[in-house]
Structures are given as structure tokens and as C-alpha cells.
């Protein structure tokens, strides 16, 4: 009897610490933030003292051209970063998918950029983009080309390049893993039927990799909304608002302008955007699983 | 076969890729050994007299001797480094223990609320740190406090000093708490795919021999998922070690971590490139060592995390 009760309770005992911590440090703060977003709230007040203003923060933001500009920058950044990284990463994986000696050494070198702190990545690129002492302008000068104002006129492009440098290896590693787990028989059959390498890639490899690629792309997309430190160090959102992505704007509204209510409302807009993406990803994996199960069932019936 | 043919263009591409991914890191490494004069005058690339002066400036508060070129030690890098180590290590260990237990429960038991828990875990994984900034700042400063007139709060205040209530903000535990919470969803998610592979028969054999559920977990399951734990540990450590935003909102003068120190020194108008590169290098060294030692685990962890949607 007592053993049976222990067994029924043990899952809860295993779950309890994680649930308690996530409840007090993730879910409660999120609820607190939603509550705070309806208030005119500054950091010196506790939330109880802040005045309730209803949807004012949301409406102000909605009509604020700077906020819209910031959303535009965020979406542009995410779109370019993810699409360029996907093309480069998958392309490299297709190119390097062969037996080379020292492949593991190569992979180690490729994951190095991802492991380094974003703050340090920002620092490195800020140095390389520096108008007078930076590596790129020195190089352009030495071959006789005019200097480029990287973090001025081309700030958004420059931060996109830095992010591509850091995260293309992520896509590369994942698509390489997907490529190497493809069924050999399908590729053999295609080769025997005389498919050219291009045909193999277009009609066999890419379609078979698609599920992994889509999940990878969505993961990367969600992460692209989290990028903050690299941009903070490189441009701090400037010049003007040209690189002020939403995460950065939230942090500046909270710490520099000390408007916690507005920052909370802004966070909620960002959360809603991400929630839509997450639901899309979740629905997609469910559909994939269902389709795989149907195919398997059909195959079993046939045999 | 076509694959085996040694193609010079192919190796050129590989060499270029390696150069592009490692080059910036090497550039920073080289610059951290240069004097500012050399960096600014730009005497070409590799011909310079290496100096450890930048590292001496950065580490002046933990050196046993006084560097000659310094009158005053303004950069308290050593202290920040120790804070970073404490916070990253403690939060990694806590996250792994708590997360592996939760992952085990999700994989091995059917219980009420299981689906809710696993969907919630998946959802909160998407929450960006920037979104947590506002509520965490408010809660840690105003709500998660012990009243200074209360029993425990009074005792803490008497022994450590300070005014007002004793709050979570500005302590190591405050930062550790949010890092553990932030990393838990990811660790739970990634470890599930490793625990599924542990054969049930082993656990049942242990149970027949009279082991309780916790003994089964700690003595049978955990040793078998060591590769998964290693991967999860590296990713958790990486986030806790590199994180800037929440730490900057929660820390005070004595609990600053290294990323905060670097950003504070960057935002000043006149950047001392040599010193800043040296601090950046010191911050980057632990993750680089992990990458070199455990790249296989990192790759396993990445693929396990992404493929199992």
C-alpha cells in the first residue's frame, strides 16, 4: 500500500523543483508583466502604487512611429538573417558532405563563433568595422578603394553580416547531420538511374531534409528575435533608429527612459509575435508526425 | 569516384571558410597583446612586440605584484571574473539536477498534468531574455524581499548590513535563480531525448533489487545519460557565462559579471582597445576550451535539440 502511494507520488516529486522554480521565476514574472503593462509605472514605484491606465500603453505604442520603425527593423533583421543563413548553411552542408579527413576538426572550428559571448562578438566586429583603425577599412585602403562607413550608413547590413558570421555554422552543422542520416538506398537508386548531382540535390536530398530544415529555420527565427547584446555593443541601436531592434528598444525604454509600463506593453507585443511563430512550429511538427504515422500504417498494411 | 577526387578548388573553399570563422577570433587574440599605440598606428598585422601589459591592466586587482605602468587599479576584472564563475557554475549544476529530474518524470511516468507541463516547457523556451527584463527587475527589487523587521530578514540585515528590506536583486542568488529558470526548459527538452534511450529493463531490474525511485534515477539513469548531461551542461554554462542583459539589471557593484564590465568599458567615448580586447579574450577563453575539448558533445546536443521538435 505504502509502496503504491510512493509510486503515484514520485512523478510529482521529480517534477516539483522544476515546477516551483519555473513558476516563481518565469510564469509569475510573465503574469506580473502583463499586469504591469496596464499601468503607468516607473522603477521607483512598487506596482501597487502605479496608476492603472487601461490600454493606454498599448495604444500609445501602436501610434508611435518609432515603435513601428523598430518592429520594421526587427522583422527586416530576422528575415535577412534567417534566409541568408539558411541558404549559406545548407549550401555549405551539401558542398562538404563527403568523406574528408579531419572533418571533426573542421566542425570544431566552425562552432567556435557560436560559443563565444555575444558581447565579445560585438566587440570584435566593432573593432573590425571601425572607420579608421578597423580591419575592413584598412584593407580597402590598402587596395586603393574608398573607405566605407560600416556602422554609419550601412549599420543594418553590418549587424546582419556579424550575425551571419556567428550563426551560419549552426544551420550548417544541423543540415550536415540531416544529410548524413538520409537513407542511402534512395541516393543509390537515383545515382543508378543516372540522376545528375544537381538533380539528386533538388529532387532527393532537399525534399528528404525538409522537415529538419524547417525546424532549424524556425529555431533560428525565434533566436533572431533574441539577439541584443551584439547590436548593443556594436551600434547601441544607432545611428538614429536604424538598428534598434525590439529587444534593444525594450531594454532602453526600461533602463534609460524609465517607463516600465510602456516597456512591459512592448514586451507583450514581442511575446505575441513569438507566440504565433511557436504555434506555427508546434503545429508543423504535429502535422509531420501525423503524416509519418499514416505512411508507416499504410506501409504495414501493404506488407 | 567523384567524391574521392582531390580537388584544389574544394580545399581552397575549406581554407577560406576556416579563415573566415577563426580569423576574427585570432585577430582579437593578436590585438590583446598589442599596445594601443600599435593598434591605432596599424603597423602591419603580425610584426609587433607582444606585451602582456593589457592583461596586467585587466587583472590588476588579483595580481600579486603591482604592474609598473599602472598608478591606480580601476578595472576590477578579477572580482567580476570570480562572480561570473560562481554564478555560471552554481546555476549550471542546479539546472542539470533539477532539469534531469523533471525530464525523467516527463519521459517515464504518466501523471495528471503531464501534457500541460510539457507544452508549457516548450512555450517558455521561446521567451526572450529582454521580455523578462521588466518583470524580473520589478519583482527582484520590490516583491522578492524579506521584511527587514522580520525574523530571517532581520538576521540577514544585521549580519551583512545595508538599509531597507533584504531583496533578491544585487545578490548572486538572484541572478542564479533567473538563469536556472531560463535554462530549465531547454535542459528538460534536450534531456528527454536521451532518457528515452535508456532501456527500461535496467530500471526494472534495479527496482526488483529493492531500489526506490530516487535511487533508480541517481544510480542507474543518470550515469547512462552522461553524454546528454555533458551537452546540456555546456549549453547551460555558455548562456549563464555569456549573459549580459538580466545580469546588468540585477547586479550591484559587488556582483557584476564580466560581460557587464566589458559593456561598461565599451560605452565610454575613448575606447582602450588593447585592454578591452584582453578582457574579451579572458571572457572567451572558457567557452573556447569547452569547444575544443567537447565539440562532439556540443554537436550531439545541438542535433538532439533541433531534430526532436
Interface residues (C-beta under 8 A of the other chain):
Chain A: X6 X7 X10 X11 X12 X13 X14 X15 X17 X18 X19 X21 X22 X24 X25 X26 X27 X28 X29 X30 X32 X33 X36 X41 X43 X46 X47 X92 X95 X96 X98 X99 X100 X104 X106 X107 X108 X109 X110 X111 X112 X113 X115 X116 X117 X118 X119 X120 X123 X124 X125 X126 X127 X128 X133 X135 X138 X165 X169 X170 X173 X174 X177 X178 X197 X212 X215 X216 X219 X222 X225 X226 X228 X229 X232 X233 X236 X246 X247 X248 X250 X251 X254 X255 X260 X263 X264 X267 X270 X271 X274 X275 X277 X278 X281 X282 X284 X285 X288
Chain B: X2 X3 X4 X10 X13 X14 X17 X18 X20 X21 X22 X24 X25 X27 X28 X31 X39 X40 X42 X98 X99 X101 X102 X104 X105 X106 X108 X109 X111 X114 X117 X120 X121 X122 X123 X124 X126 X127 X128 X129 X130 X131 X132 X133 X134 X135 X136 X137 X138 X139 X141 X142 X143 X177 X178 X180 X181 X182 X184 X185 X188 X212 X213 X214 X217 X238 X241 X242 X244 X245 X249 X259 X262 X263 X266 X267 X273 X276 X277 X280 X281 X283 X284 X287 X288 X290 X291 X292 X295 X296 X298 X299 X302 X303 X306 X307 X309
